[in-house]
């Protein structure tokens, strides 16, 4: 395992917890209408769940060790929350120094281990490349995780998008391109192709101000465009007609959500004062405040600021999208 920052380990820990989906072991589902939003943090290979969530194993599987109730952070406070039943690995705490949040009036962000009593680990699975059975390939394992099947064609978020058709904003994927990235959650074949989630590269997609697209076009323009789209689809061979229709649907999604994606709160890296929602204290939740716990600095970072260029920006952007109506 490569050496990474404490903040990156925090991200890895959350990722491993959030993306574990084991359809062969069904569990009782929450009551209807109780789940409003879903956030998945996808780790595209390279991490070991045993070192994070099931740390009480042999040293060859977790050379970092497991946290004990007697361990302290750099301020002398307990590193491990009381009553935790799952094995919290030392890899989750890094330098054991809580982060002070300047934008939040000096509040302290606890370490993962210090809130471990509020985290449930439903399961922790790993693969052993030397085993005679089991999936030891990141590519096929990604398909299993993102689709729920060995050779699945439809990603979890695509299926969810179909079930939630008509939501204020479609399920959205932020970053994670490639064959082992989060984009596989948006795979869709056949009729489900039209329900593929929106894909955004990350916060840098919002570097420049944007308008609401063609949302305000007059009726005759929309009618003419629809007729052109129909002609394009009809002129393609049968084998390509479905693909053309999928492109047209993607274009319509972009126009429909143009106003949402033009919201200044999505310009996390570029407009520190832009706000959306309120804190529990009743203050506007600005981009600077939202970004700080994730290691995202809007504008020049303050002295000593720890920047997370891998997990932070996409996660903060995902939170904003949930606020704007994305179901997942």
ZAMARGU-4260 file (C-alpha; in steps of 0.2 Angstrom, whole numbers, plus 5000, padded with zeros to 4 digits):
<rodrens>
0) 5000/5000/5000 | 5008/5017/4995 | 5010/5030/5008 | 4996/5043/5007 | 4991/5058/5018
5) 4979/5056/5033 | 4966/5065/5024 | 4967/5053/5009 | 4965/5038/5021 | 4950/5046/5028
10) 4943/5047/5010 | 4948/5029/5007 | 4940/5023/5023 | 4923/5031/5018 | 4925/5024/5001
15) 4927/5006/5006 | 4912/5008/5017 | 4901/5016/5005 | 4904/5006/4989 | 4902/4988/4997
20) 4887/4981/4988 | 4883/4962/4991 | 4867/4957/4982 | 4869/4939/4987 | 4867/4943/5005
25) 4851/4953/5006 | 4847/4963/5021 | 4831/4971/5027 | 4828/4987/5017 | 4824/5004/5025
30) 4805/5008/5026 | 4798/5016/5010 | 4801/5034/5008 | 4814/5035/5022 | 4830/5036/5011
35) 4830/5053/5002 | 4848/5054/4995 | 4862/5042/4992 | 4881/5046/4991 | 4893/5033/4985
40) 4912/5035/4986 | 4920/5024/4974 | 4938/5017/4977 | 4944/5011/4960 | 4955/4997/4967
45) 4971/4997/4977 | 4964/4997/4995 | 4963/4983/5007 | 4947/4983/5018 | 4956/4972/5031
50) 4968/4986/5035 | 4954/4998/5037 | 4938/4990/5043 | 4943/4973/5049 | 4960/4977/5056
55) 4962/4963/5069 | 4970/4951/5057 | 4987/4943/5054 | 5001/4956/5050 | 5003/4950/5032
60) 4985/4956/5029 | 4987/4972/5039 | 5004/4978/5044 | 4998/4994/5051 | 4989/4987/5066
65) 4973/4990/5075 | 4967/5004/5086 | 4965/5001/5105 | 4955/5010/5118 | 4971/5016/5126
70) 4977/5025/5110 | 4977/5044/5110 | 4977/5058/5097 | 4990/5072/5096 | 4980/5082/5109
75) 4979/5068/5121 | 4961/5064/5118 | 4955/5046/5114 | 4958/5040/5097 | 4944/5027/5097
80) 4926/5030/5101 | 4919/5019/5115 | 4909/5003/5111 | 4915/5000/5093 | 4913/4983/5087
85) 4922/4983/5070 | 4941/4983/5069 | 4947/5001/5066 | 4963/5001/5058 | 4977/5013/5062
90) 4979/5017/5043 | 4963/5027/5046 | 4971/5040/5058 | 4988/5044/5049 | 4997/5057/5060
95) 4983/5056/5073 | 4980/5075/5072 | 4963/5082/5071 | 4960/5096/5059 | 4955/5113/5064
100) 4943/5121/5052 | 4946/5140/5050 | 4930/5143/5040 | 4920/5136/5054 | 4927/5147/5068
105) 4940/5135/5073 | 4929/5120/5075 | 4939/5103/5075 | 4936/5089/5062 | 4937/5073/5072
110) 4946/5058/5065 | 4937/5043/5058 | 4941/5032/5073 | 4934/5045/5084 | 4917/5044/5076
115) 4918/5025/5073 | 4903/5022/5085 | 4892/5031/5072 | 4898/5021/5057 | 4891/5004/5052
120) 4902/4991/5043 | 4890/4979/5035 | 4904/4968/5028 | 4922/4969/5023 | 4928/4958/5009
125) 4945/4957/5001 | 4953/4946/4988 | 4969/4935/4989 | 4978/4934/4972 | 4986/4918/4977
130) 4969/4910/4982 | 4962/4896/4971 | 4945/4904/4970 | 4939/4922/4970 | 4940/4937/4960
135) 4958/4944/4959 | 4956/4956/4944 | 4951/4974/4947 | 4942/4975/4931 | 4930/4961/4933
140) 4928/4965/4952 | 4923/4983/4947 | 4909/4975/4936 | 4903/4964/4950 | 4903/4979/4962
145) 4895/4992/4950 | 4882/4981/4942 | 4879/4967/4955 | 4883/4953/4943 | 4898/4944/4936
150) 4895/4950/4918 | 4882/4964/4922 | 4878/4977/4908 | 4868/4989/4919 | 4876/5000/4933
155) 4868/5003/4950 | 4865/5021/4946 | 4858/5018/4929 | 4845/5006/4937 | 4841/5019/4950
160) 4839/5032/4937 | 4826/5022/4928 | 4816/5019/4944 | 4817/5038/4949 | 4813/5044/4931
165) 4806/5062/4933 | 4817/5067/4948 | 4822/5085/4949 | 4840/5080/4944 | 4846/5063/4937
170) 4858/5053/4947 | 4875/5060/4944 | 4893/5053/4943 | 4908/5065/4947 | 4924/5059/4941
175) 4931/5041/4940 | 4932/5038/4922 | 4940/5022/4916 | 4936/5003/4917 | 4939/5003/4936
180) 4931/5020/4940 | 4915/5026/4946 | 4909/5028/4928 | 4905/5010/4928 | 4890/5013/4939
185) 4883/5022/4924 | 4884/5008/4912 | 4868/5005/4903 | 4863/4993/4888 | 4848/4992/4877
190) 4832/5001/4884 | 4842/5006/4900 | 4854/5016/4889 | 4843/5031/4890 | 4843/5031/4909
195) 4862/5033/4911 | 4867/5045/4924 | 4874/5062/4920 | 4893/5062/4921 | 4904/5077/4927
200) 4923/5077/4927 | 4924/5086/4943 | 4924/5104/4950 | 4935/5111/4936 | 4920/5108/4924
205) 4913/5124/4933 | 4928/5135/4931 | 4918/5147/4920 | 4901/5154/4923 | 4888/5146/4913
210) 4870/5150/4907 | 4854/5139/4908 | 4857/5133/4890 | 4842/5132/4879 | 4829/5130/4893
215) 4821/5147/4888 | 4820/5143/4869 | 4803/5148/4862 | 4791/5134/4857 | 4794/5134/4838
220) 4813/5132/4841 | 4810/5117/4852 | 4798/5109/4839 | 4810/5112/4825 | 4824/5104/4835
225) 4813/5089/4839 | 4809/5086/4821 | 4827/5087/4816 | 4831/5074/4830 | 4818/5063/4823
230) 4825/5064/4806 | 4842/5060/4811 | 4836/5044/4821 | 4826/5039/4806 | 4840/5041/4794
235) 4852/5029/4803 | 4852/5010/4800 | 4842/5000/4812 | 4858/4995/4821 | 4863/5013/4825
240) 4846/5020/4828 | 4846/5016/4846 | 4863/5024/4848 | 4857/5040/4840 | 4842/5040/4851
245) 4853/5039/4866 | 4863/5054/4861 | 4847/5064/4858 | 4841/5059/4876 | 4858/5064/4883
250) 4857/5081/4874 | 4839/5084/4881 | 4845/5080/4899 | 4859/5093/4897 | 4846/5106/4892
255) 4834/5101/4905 | 4847/5102/4919 | 4856/5117/4912 | 4849/5129/4924 | 4853/5118/4939
260) 4871/5116/4933 | 4873/5134/4931 | 4871/5137/4950 | 4885/5147/4957 | 4886/5135/4972
265) 4894/5122/4960 | 4909/5133/4957 | 4917/5127/4973 | 4935/5131/4968 | 4931/5148/4961
270) 4917/5157/4971 | 4921/5155/4990 | 4906/5166/4995 | 4893/5157/4984 | 4881/5148/4996
275) 4868/5135/4996 | 4858/5129/5012 | 4862/5133/5030 | 4872/5127/5044 | 4864/5121/5060
280) 4869/5137/5067 | 4858/5146/5054 | 4873/5153/5044 | 4874/5152/5025 | 4884/5137/5020
285) 4897/5144/5008 | 4908/5135/4996 | 4923/5140/5007 | 4914/5132/5022 | 4909/5116/5012
290) 4926/5113/5005 | 4936/5115/5020 | 4932/5098/5028 | 4936/5090/5012 | 4953/5099/5009
295) 4946/5110/4996 | 4952/5128/4996 | 4942/5141/4987 | 4955/5154/4981 | 4972/5155/4990
300) 4972/5142/5005 | 4976/5149/5023 | 4993/5144/5030 | 4994/5126/5035 | 4979/5121/5025
305) 4980/5103/5019 | 4974/5101/5001 | 4966/5085/4995 | 4966/5085/4976 | 4960/5067/4974
310) 4944/5064/4985 | 4940/5082/4991 | 4934/5091/4976 | 4923/5078/4969 | 4915/5074/4986
315) 4911/5092/4989 | 4904/5094/4972 | 4893/5079/4975 | 4886/5086/4991 | 4881/5102/4982
320) 4872/5091/4968 | 4863/5082/4982 | 4857/5099/4988 | 4851/5104/4971 | 4840/5088/4969
325) 4851/5074/4963 | 4844/5058/4971 | 4861/5050/4970
</rodrens>
